[in-house]
Amino acid sequence: MIIIGVICLLLGVALLALFWNYLRLWFQAYVSNVPMNPFSLVGMSLRQVNPKTIVDAKIRAMQAGVGTDPTTGITTRRLEAHYLAGGNVPRVILAIIAAHRADIDLDFDRAAAIDLAGRDVLDAVQTSVNPKVIDCPDPANSPKTTLSAVAKNGVELKIRARVTVRTNLAQLIGGATEETIIARVGEGIITAIGSAADHLEVMENPDRISKAVLERGLDAHTAFEIVSIDIADIDIGEQIGARLQADQAEADTRKARALAEQRRADAIAHEQEMKAQVAANRAQVVLAEAEVPRAMAEAFRQGNLQAANAGANGAP
């Protein structure tokens, strides 16, 4: 009997050591007013789910007062499913808590979908609460530090803008990223300056550019909502119009020189053709003169030249 008692004691100690972590997690959930079945903790381990991650997530949600609905809220089954899908359960819970504190409508399903889509859901909520500023152009992704645009009078303006954006959670999945916002804002600024009659108008009222760009609805189908566009710096660049006119004048001069050279070459060619024609005519004259002695000799042989001379002297 003593041996059996010792064996039972050892088995009890082994089982207690084996399930100590589960009992500790269950007790932690119990004192945090989170209902949890201790056997479900064992099942989580068998399903390759970290029980501590799930318990901590439920405790945080319960203490923050979010996802308390037993069917549509933050349930154990939903947390396990998101964990097994490769999601980041702690950041999803923190994002839901932050959205709840900021009075932003964000439920667990949307937060989980954003997380599984590869977006940082917590950063998205924080950006929605605290808008961030984007430089246009972005010096980290572009070798240029300013945008170059030319007004109608031909004066170049170099502009640096700062765009304040906040996350649009409704379009975060599938919406365009910051690069699209920067590209659209840059295009809008260049278009607004290009439509200005004089660069002084832009220098006097830079806010007109911001208003014109905002009216274009550049944040459509993007993951952000543009709060404001501020012109941080404006510098005058080159006289593009004057330089283009000078280049055009130089091109016209070169064209005129080329046409004159062509006419001179045509005249020289025509002169050479005339000289060749004169030489050909002279050659024909020489050939004709060479035929005269031959004709006279032939006349002597045939007696035609003597008869012709007698007739000329009056002989019968």
Beta strands, then each sheet from edge to edge (+ up, - down):
strand 1: 132-136
strand 2: 147-150
strand 3: 155-167
strand 4: 224-239
sheet 1: 1+ 3- 2+
sheet 2: 1+ 3- 4+
end
